[in-house]
Structures are given as C-alpha cells and as structure tokens.
Amino acid sequence: MPEGHMIHVDARRFDEAMGGHVVHAESPQGRFTTGAAALDGRTLRSTEAFGKNLFLRFSGDAPQYLHVHLGLIGGWTWWDHDHQQLSGRPVVKADDSNVRLRLRSGRGDAARSAELRGAITCTLVDEEGLDKAVAKLGPDPLRDDADPDVAWAKVRKSRKPIGGLLLDQAVTAGAGLIWRAEVPFLAGVDPHRPGVDVTEDEFSTMWSEMRRVMKDAVERGGKEITTDPADRPGTDGHVSRDDAFYVFRREGEPCLRCGTAVEVAEMGNRKVWWCPSCQPR
C-alpha cells in the first residue's frame, strides 16, 4: 500500500503540473464517467494530502473535491506530451480498460496527464464530505497543522503494541509498514511495547523521527531512506535496497548498528521487524 509520504508526493505533482490550469477528465474504464464529466473543464485550485487520502479542489459549484485513496494496489501514472511515462508503475500504454480516471492539462511541451488505476476510493465530495473523511484520521506528521498531542493521548491509554498503534490511521495518519518498523528502531523502542508503557519522551522522539524521515522521502520524490551514511556498508554514496533501512524487511540480517540479527514477527496480520539489542524489551 502506498504510504502517506507518497500521497504528499502526488499532491505536489498535481500542484506543479496542473495547479491553476483547466483540467480535462475522462473515465476510459467507465466506472467514474459521471464524476469525470463533472470535473471536465474545471480549474484545479489546490491539492491537499491527509495521511493516505488525496483531495484535489476544483473550481465551480459543489462537489468541489476529488477524493482518492489508493488502497493496496492503486496508483497514479504520469505521462508527458509525447505520452512518455514520467512516473508510476510501468503500464501497457494502449490498455485503457483499468484506467478509472484520466486527468489532462496544459498545451504543447507542457501538457501532462495522470491516470488512476486500482484505487479503493475515487469520488467527488463537498466541504462536509472532506471534513467527515479527515475527522476519522489522526494527525499527519507531514502536515504543519498536525498536533502530536492528539496521537499521544490515544497512545498513552492503549494496551496495544506501539508498532500497531503507529499503523492505526486513527492514531497517526500516513504511516505504513516501513515507518512502523523504522521509527521505533530510531527511537530505541521495541515495537511490541504497549502504548501505556511508552514514555512521553519516547513518543516525542518517535514523532520527530517519523516527521523527519517522511519529509526526507517526500523531498526525494518518494524514495525511502532511514539509515545514516555512517551506518551504510557501501562507500560510493549509492544507497541500495539492502542498506536503505535498519530493520524493514531485513529479517536474519545483521543490524547495521550492532550486528545482531534482525527479527520479524506477525503483528495485526502484518509483519513487523526489529533489532532485539537496539530495541530491548
């Protein structure tokens, strides 16, 4: 599932490519024909990401917002004026059967198009609909208006493991498997520790680290890296998949800081990774 930082990357791409421009919309797949028709010819006014939810605000009467949640397999694919792919998973260009929504704007070399596939949510909402969707979410570490105290108030009363609480979108919006593993490591906290046993200082450290690594990922266009240069075995400056993370998907491999084998377990039907030495129980 695309994590919250990727949704903020998507919001930035829409703002840069289509913000302030008239947008043409269509639904080649046919599942969003009415919605596409309602958007066609409107101007994209602003973009916002809340956790894993993207909201594109358009001109005109309500509904003014396109609300998209990518779910497990959804994603946007971007194309230039020559229909050369700019980003997203490789797709068969001629196949429109799974394109829920196509948005186009610009002219000449500046023309851009974005195609949505596989999303679990693609709908039009008004201000009230946006507020209802956001009200279900905890604070998003990537947003400047996020209040970490709201998340802490839920963590400190819960007996659920902190690794599970970080994944709960009602606690912290946007975190996924990567951050729920890496952030406790960076704070030296075992992901199995109940929320009630996490100190306020430890949670504050986790929040700060989550905000830092997620912001860095957005600045890199979505590429996730949590390791410090001094902890990476490579010396050529290239960060490989093997040394981008401290524990995520590194079960059985030596911890990049202490050499202890990284462990993995099931937590809430999803996996979690940790170093038993750097994150003692």
Disulfide bonds with the S-S distance in Angstrom:
none
